Amino acid sequence: MKKRDFLLIGVFLIAAAVLWLVTKTATGGNTGGEVVVFKDGKVFATVPLTADETVIVEDENGNRNVIRVEGGEARMIEANCRDQVCVHTRPAGKDGQSIICLPNRVTVEIRSTQTNEIDGVSE
Protein backbone atom coordinates (compact mmCIF):
# COMPACT_ATOMS: atom_id res chain seq x y z
CA MET A 1 0.00 0.00 0.00
CA LYS A 2 1.15 3.45 -0.82
CA LYS A 3 1.16 6.56 1.32
CA ARG A 4 -1.94 7.86 -0.48
CA ASP A 5 -3.85 4.70 0.39
CA PHE A 6 -3.19 5.20 4.09
CA LEU A 7 -4.21 8.84 3.77
CA LEU A 8 -7.46 7.87 2.04
CA ILE A 9 -8.26 5.27 4.69
CA GLY A 10 -7.54 7.84 7.42
CA VAL A 11 -9.89 10.37 5.80
CA PHE A 12 -12.69 7.76 5.63
CA LEU A 13 -12.17 6.78 9.27
CA ILE A 14 -12.29 10.39 10.42
CA ALA A 15 -15.42 11.03 8.31
CA ALA A 16 -17.09 7.97 9.81
CA ALA A 17 -16.24 9.09 13.34
CA VAL A 18 -17.59 12.58 12.71
CA LEU A 19 -20.78 11.16 11.17
CA TRP A 20 -21.26 8.85 14.15
CA LEU A 21 -20.82 11.74 16.61
CA VAL A 22 -23.28 13.93 14.70
CA THR A 23 -25.96 11.23 14.65
CA LYS A 24 -25.34 10.40 18.30
CA THR A 25 -25.80 14.02 19.41
CA ALA A 26 -28.69 14.64 16.99
CA THR A 27 -30.76 11.90 18.61
CA GLY A 28 -30.09 13.58 21.95
CA GLY A 29 -30.35 12.05 25.36
CA ASN A 30 -33.23 10.12 26.78
CA THR A 31 -34.78 13.15 28.42
CA GLY A 32 -38.18 12.87 26.79
CA GLY A 33 -39.07 9.30 27.55
CA GLU A 34 -40.87 7.23 30.10
CA VAL A 35 -40.81 3.64 31.24
CA VAL A 36 -44.22 1.97 31.23
CA VAL A 37 -44.49 -1.28 33.20
CA PHE A 38 -47.40 -3.58 32.32
CA LYS A 39 -48.68 -6.49 34.41
CA ASP A 40 -51.21 -8.79 32.71
CA GLY A 41 -51.62 -6.23 29.92
CA LYS A 42 -52.59 -3.38 32.26
CA VAL A 43 -50.41 -0.40 33.17
CA PHE A 44 -48.78 -1.12 36.53
CA ALA A 45 -46.39 1.86 36.77
CA THR A 46 -45.06 4.75 34.72
CA VAL A 47 -41.64 6.21 35.55
CA PRO A 48 -39.75 9.03 33.79
CA LEU A 49 -36.66 7.73 32.02
CA THR A 50 -34.59 10.39 33.79
CA ALA A 51 -35.54 9.11 37.26
CA ASP A 52 -33.51 6.76 39.42
CA GLU A 53 -36.20 4.44 40.69
CA THR A 54 -36.91 0.78 41.37
CA VAL A 55 -40.29 -0.76 40.53
CA ILE A 56 -41.28 -4.05 42.18
CA VAL A 57 -44.07 -6.03 40.51
CA GLU A 58 -45.61 -8.78 42.65
CA ASP A 59 -48.86 -10.69 42.33
CA GLU A 60 -50.92 -13.06 44.43
CA ASN A 61 -49.30 -16.12 42.81
CA GLY A 62 -45.86 -15.20 44.14
CA ASN A 63 -44.50 -13.92 40.81
CA ARG A 64 -41.96 -11.15 41.34
CA ASN A 65 -40.06 -8.85 38.99
CA VAL A 66 -37.77 -5.96 39.94
CA ILE A 67 -37.16 -3.23 37.36
CA ARG A 68 -34.43 -0.62 37.88
CA VAL A 69 -34.61 2.70 36.01
CA GLU A 70 -31.37 4.69 36.04
CA GLY A 71 -29.05 6.45 33.66
CA GLY A 72 -31.71 6.77 30.97
CA GLU A 73 -32.25 3.01 30.78
CA ALA A 74 -34.55 0.40 32.27
CA ARG A 75 -33.23 -3.00 33.28
CA MET A 76 -34.91 -6.09 34.72
CA ILE A 77 -32.59 -6.84 37.63
CA GLU A 78 -34.53 -9.66 39.27
CA ALA A 79 -37.26 -12.15 38.38
CA ASN A 80 -38.32 -15.40 39.97
CA CYS A 81 -39.19 -17.09 36.67
CA ARG A 82 -37.27 -20.21 35.67
CA ASP A 83 -35.74 -19.13 32.37
CA GLN A 84 -34.38 -15.68 33.42
CA VAL A 85 -34.45 -14.44 29.81
CA CYS A 86 -35.82 -11.08 30.92
CA VAL A 87 -32.98 -10.59 33.41
CA HIS A 88 -30.37 -11.31 30.73
CA THR A 89 -32.00 -9.00 28.17
CA ARG A 90 -29.99 -5.85 27.48
CA PRO A 91 -31.26 -2.62 29.04
CA ALA A 92 -33.96 -0.70 27.17
CA GLY A 93 -33.46 3.01 26.68
CA LYS A 94 -34.72 3.98 23.24
CA ASP A 95 -38.26 4.60 22.11
CA GLY A 96 -40.00 1.33 21.30
CA GLN A 97 -37.58 -0.98 23.07
CA SER A 98 -39.01 -3.43 25.57
CA ILE A 99 -38.17 -6.16 28.05
CA ILE A 100 -40.69 -8.98 28.40
CA CYS A 101 -41.06 -11.64 31.11
CA LEU A 102 -43.48 -14.16 29.61
CA PRO A 103 -43.84 -16.50 32.61
CA ASN A 104 -44.75 -13.62 34.97
CA ARG A 105 -46.64 -11.65 32.28
CA VAL A 106 -44.66 -8.45 32.86
CA THR A 107 -43.67 -6.05 30.07
CA VAL A 108 -41.38 -3.04 30.35
CA GLU A 109 -41.72 -0.62 27.45
CA ILE A 110 -39.93 2.63 26.61
CA ARG A 111 -42.13 5.38 25.20
CA SER A 112 -41.04 8.76 23.95
CA THR A 113 -42.91 11.79 25.23
CA GLN A 114 -41.40 14.08 22.60
CA THR A 115 -43.05 14.82 19.29
CA ASN A 116 -40.94 14.11 16.23
CA GLU A 117 -40.79 16.32 13.17
CA ILE A 118 -39.69 13.28 11.16
CA ASP A 119 -42.20 10.57 10.42
CA GLY A 120 -41.50 6.84 10.44
CA VAL A 121 -40.87 6.70 6.70
CA SER A 122 -38.27 9.48 6.76
CA GLU A 123 -36.22 7.92 9.53
N, C-alpha and C positions, 0 to 999 in steps of 0.2 A: 504494500500500500504506500502511496505517495503522501507527501505532506498535505496536499490539497484534499485528499480523501479524509484524513484526520480532521482537518478544518471543517469540512462539510458535515461530518458526523457530529462534531462539537456544536455547530450551529443548529442542527436538528435537535440535539439533546437540550440545548438551552431554550429553543422555541417550544419544545414539549413541556419543559418545566414551567415556563412562563404561562403557557396555555392552561396547564393544570392549576396553577395558583389563581389565575383569573377566574376559572370556573368554580374553584373551591370558595373564593371570597364572594362571587356573584350569588351563589346559593345561600350565603349567609349562615348564621348560626341557627340553632333550633329554638329561637326565642318565641316563635309564633305557633307553637304546637302544644298538644295536650295528650296525655295518656288516658285512654278509656279502657277500663277493665270490665269485662263482661263475665257474668256467672249464669249459666243456663240460658244464654241468649239475652239476658237483661242487663242493663247498665248497673254495675256494682259500685264503681268509683270513677271519678274523673279527677286527674291531677295535672297541673301545668307541667310541661316538660322542663321548665327551668327550676322546679322545686326539688328539694332533697327530701324525699319522703318514702316511707315503706308502707305498702298496702298488704294486709293479710286477709286472704279469702278463705273462709271456713264454712262448711255446711254441716247439716245434722248427721250426715253419714260418716263424718270424720275426715273428709277430704280437705286438704290444706295446701294452699299455694301462697308463697311470699314473693311479692314483686317489689323491687327496689328501683326508684326513680332518682337518678343523680347524674350530673354532668351532661344533661341533654339527652340521656338515653334511659330506656327502661330495660330491666333485666329480671328474669325469673331466677331468684337465688335459692329457692327451696320449694320442693313439691313432694308429697308422699305417694305419688304414683309409682308404679313398678318400673316403667321404661325410662323415665328421667330425660326424655327427649327435649322437653320444654326447658329444663335447667341447662342443657348443653347447647341450646340454640343461641346464636350470637345476639347481642343486645340490639334492640330496635330503637332507632332515633330519627328516622326519616319518615315523611308522610306516606302512609299506606303500609308501612312495615308492621308485622304482627308476630306475636309469640302465642302458640296455642298448646294447651294441655288437654288433649282429648279425653283421657280417663276421668279427669276431674271437671271437665266441661268449663274450662276457664280460658278466656281469650284476652290478650293484651294487644291493643291496637293504637297506633300513633296516628293522630289526625292533626292536620294543619289548621290553624285558626286565621291564617292570612289569606287574603284574596290574591290570586295570581292574575297578572296581565296576559300571561301566555296560556293558551288552552292546551289540552292534552295532545293535540295533533302537532302543534308547533314545537313541543318539547322534544 
